[in-house]
Amino acid sequence: MNATDHLLDVFEEHRATLGGVAYRMLGRFADAEDVVQEAWLRWSAADREDVHDPRGYLVRVTTRLALDRLRLAHTRRETYVGPWLPEPVATDFGTTVPDTAERAVLADTVSLALLVVLESLSPLERAVFVLREAFGFPYADIAEVLDRSEAAVRQLAGRARRHVAERRPRFDVDAARRRELTDRFLAAATGGSVEGMLALLAPGVRLVGDSGGKAKAPLRVLESADKVARFLLGVAAKPLPDPELRIVEINGGPAVLVLSRGLPDSVVSVETTDGLITEIHVMRNPDKLTGVLP
């Protein structure tokens, strides 16, 4: 094995972790891939004589690259057309995460509901939260990654956890219940029954659509069961060319993937509380649908 092959093998061993860190920090699959590619370029060109912990080195490089990109993204989102949602990605842990508890933790840390809340953190708070809560890095290691004292990192972690706890809505986490409600939601939408849809929606349900101005979607958040039901049924009554509907796992939970002529048109995911749908995310920005096919 030559030196380049060895470098690539080491990098590939940690690629999933690097991609996970970058995606949770940025909320965009394409941006995360760009960061990981840049991390590879830096790894392949680095003087590695003093690198005794490749994983730690790569996570540090990836986190700092993601921080730089995150700060720029906050500025760009001020001019974004309509609501902004994280980019959905297909997640099928399969047999790679057999333990139910570990699978639940991974699904939770990549859920759209959590990623939306993470958008309200400062870049440093988000980095600390992701490294600590999603990947379990020790505070000392995070301090080295961010070039901060361990005490400062602990303060950032505490603020981030409190902020997330205060702003994160309470949703059902039972996978079977969410899948059942997603199935019923799809049946109601395609069946055209207002009553059937209203029976699934909480009175204060919210629908958040993200199109970036590049597709048809509400430019404001819709609130109330009646408004949301009528909007969804109105959309369903106008079929796309050669449509196909699939229920797939997106960001750790069930979602409806809408295809038109074999290409992703939209992703619709629902959050549930006490057996009713309380929030609906509709992603239609074509730039954000590159990672929804397994």
Summary of the structure (lengths in Angstrom):
residues: 294
radius of gyration: 20.3
end to end distance: 31.8
largest distance: 67.4
contacts: 902
relative contact order: 0.13
helix: 55%
strand: 16%
